[in-house]
Amino acid sequence: MKGNEAIETIQLKEADTLYVLGDVVDRGPNGISILQDMMMRVNVIPLIGNHDYMALMMLRKLMVEVTEQNVDNHLSMEDMTSYMNWISDGGNTTIEEFRQLNLEEKEDILEYLEEFSLYEEVKVGDKEYILVHAGLEPFVPGKPLDEYELHEMIFEGPDYSKVYFED
């Protein structure tokens, strides 16, 4: 399903706010076109997921022009391992779609991914919610959100046997 089809299905209105909790890419076809659709909507708030993060990191590295000066040391073995892991975990679809874009569209996508939030605090009525892609692990009661590291919010899922907040 393309982004605009999903938006039509949920009947998103201009007065609504849609929070997308990550992994827009790598989870099936059309991730890039969904990103392009999201970019045009001021009421869509994206949070970064581990797949969006991996795509951003690898696509940024791959966008560098290969020259004689950087051909031998541009991609480290760690980069190559990350690339292979990303490709084997769904990145192939994303990279194929990305390759079809012109240079300006590629830069727009990368800049948009860089703007994704790590978390959002949302109040609905008298309830407050913390939105993250995966979890806050290891969770420490009272620890400020800005002290959690990226991998603790996008790579570490919640422990469903734990009570994180009494309310």
C-alpha positions as CSV (number, residue, x, y, z in Angstrom):
1,M,0.0,0.0,0.0
2,K,1.4,3.4,-0.9
3,G,1.4,6.3,1.5
4,N,-1.5,8.1,0.0
5,E,-3.6,4.9,-0.1
6,A,-2.9,4.4,3.6
7,I,-3.8,8.0,4.4
8,E,-7.1,7.7,2.4
9,T,-7.9,4.4,4.2
10,I,-7.6,6.1,7.7
11,Q,-9.3,9.2,6.4
12,L,-6.7,11.6,7.8
13,K,-7.9,15.1,7.9
14,E,-5.9,18.4,8.1
15,A,-7.0,18.8,11.7
16,D,-5.7,15.4,12.7
17,T,-2.1,14.5,13.7
18,L,-0.6,11.2,12.7
19,Y,2.4,9.9,14.5
20,V,4.4,7.4,12.5
21,L,6.4,5.2,14.9
22,G,9.3,4.3,12.6
23,D,10.3,1.6,10.1
24,V,8.7,3.4,7.1
25,V,11.4,1.8,5.0
26,D,12.6,-1.8,4.6
27,R,9.2,-3.3,5.5
28,G,7.8,-3.9,2.1
29,P,7.6,-2.1,-1.2
30,N,7.1,1.7,-1.6
31,G,8.9,2.9,1.5
32,I,10.5,5.7,-0.5
33,S,7.2,6.8,-2.0
34,I,5.6,6.7,1.4
35,L,8.4,9.0,2.7
36,Q,7.8,11.3,-0.2
37,D,4.1,11.5,0.7
38,M,4.8,12.0,4.4
39,M,7.1,14.9,3.5
40,M,4.2,16.8,2.0
41,R,2.0,16.6,5.1
42,V,2.5,19.0,8.0
43,N,0.3,16.9,10.2
44,V,2.4,13.7,9.9
45,I,5.0,13.5,12.7
46,P,7.7,10.8,12.0
47,L,9.7,9.1,14.7
48,I,12.8,7.3,13.6
49,G,12.9,3.5,13.7
50,N,15.9,1.2,13.5
51,H,15.3,0.6,9.8
52,D,15.0,4.3,9.0
53,Y,18.2,4.9,11.0
54,M,20.1,2.1,9.2
55,A,18.9,3.3,5.8
56,L,19.9,6.9,6.6
57,M,23.4,5.8,7.8
58,M,24.1,3.6,4.8
59,L,22.5,5.8,2.1
60,R,24.5,8.8,3.4
61,K,27.8,6.7,3.1
62,L,26.8,5.5,-0.4
63,M,26.0,9.0,-1.6
64,V,29.6,10.1,-1.4
65,E,31.3,10.4,-4.8
66,V,34.0,7.7,-5.2
67,T,37.3,9.3,-6.0
68,E,40.9,8.0,-6.1
69,Q,41.4,9.6,-2.7
70,N,38.6,7.8,-0.9
71,V,38.2,4.6,-2.9
72,D,40.4,2.6,-0.5
73,N,39.1,3.9,2.8
74,H,35.6,5.2,2.2
75,L,33.8,2.1,3.5
76,S,35.3,0.3,6.4
77,M,34.8,-3.4,7.1
78,E,32.3,-2.3,9.8
79,D,30.5,-0.3,7.1
80,M,30.4,-3.3,4.8
81,T,29.1,-5.5,7.6
82,S,26.4,-3.0,8.4
83,Y,25.5,-2.7,4.7
84,M,25.2,-6.5,4.4
85,N,23.1,-6.7,7.6
86,W,20.9,-3.9,6.4
87,I,20.4,-5.5,2.9
88,S,19.6,-8.9,4.4
89,D,17.0,-7.3,6.8
90,G,14.9,-5.6,4.1
91,G,17.2,-2.8,2.9
92,N,17.4,-4.2,-0.6
93,T,13.9,-2.9,-1.5
94,T,14.7,0.5,-0.1
95,I,18.0,0.8,-1.9
96,E,16.4,-0.2,-5.2
97,E,13.7,2.5,-4.8
98,F,16.3,5.1,-3.7
99,R,18.5,4.4,-6.8
100,Q,15.6,5.4,-9.1
101,L,15.4,8.9,-7.6
102,N,17.3,11.9,-9.1
103,L,20.0,13.5,-6.9
104,E,17.7,16.3,-5.6
105,E,15.1,13.7,-4.5
106,K,17.7,11.6,-2.8
107,E,19.0,14.6,-0.8
108,D,15.4,15.5,0.1
109,I,14.8,12.0,1.4
110,L,18.0,12.0,3.5
111,E,17.3,15.4,4.9
112,Y,13.8,14.4,5.8
113,L,15.0,11.2,7.6
114,E,17.5,13.4,9.5
115,E,14.6,15.4,10.9
116,F,12.8,12.4,12.4
117,S,12.2,12.6,16.1
118,L,13.7,10.1,18.5
119,Y,10.6,10.4,20.8
120,E,7.5,12.6,21.2
121,E,5.6,13.5,24.4
122,V,1.9,13.7,23.7
123,K,-0.9,14.7,25.9
124,V,-4.4,13.5,25.1
125,G,-7.0,14.7,27.6
126,D,-5.5,14.3,31.0
127,K,-3.2,11.4,29.9
128,E,0.4,11.9,28.9
129,Y,2.1,9.5,26.5
130,I,5.7,8.9,25.4
131,L,6.0,7.7,21.9
132,V,9.1,5.9,20.8
133,H,9.8,3.3,18.1
134,A,10.8,0.4,20.3
135,G,11.2,1.1,24.0
136,L,13.1,2.6,26.8
137,E,15.5,-0.2,27.7
138,P,17.0,-0.5,30.1
139,F,14.2,1.5,31.7
140,V,15.1,3.5,34.8
141,P,12.2,5.2,36.6
142,G,12.8,9.0,36.8
143,K,15.5,9.0,34.2
144,P,15.0,12.0,31.9
145,L,14.1,11.0,28.3
146,D,17.0,13.0,26.9
147,E,19.5,10.8,28.8
148,Y,18.4,7.7,26.9
149,E,20.7,6.8,24.0
150,L,19.4,6.3,20.4
151,H,19.9,2.5,20.5
152,E,18.0,2.3,23.8
153,M,14.9,3.8,22.0
154,I,15.0,2.3,18.6
155,F,16.8,-1.1,18.9
156,E,15.7,-2.3,22.3
157,G,12.0,-3.4,22.6
158,P,10.0,-3.2,25.8
159,D,9.8,-6.0,28.3
160,Y,6.1,-6.7,28.3
161,S,6.4,-8.5,31.7
162,K,7.4,-5.1,33.3
163,V,5.2,-2.4,34.7
164,Y,6.9,0.8,33.5
165,F,4.4,3.3,34.9
166,E,1.8,2.6,37.5
167,D,-0.9,4.6,35.8
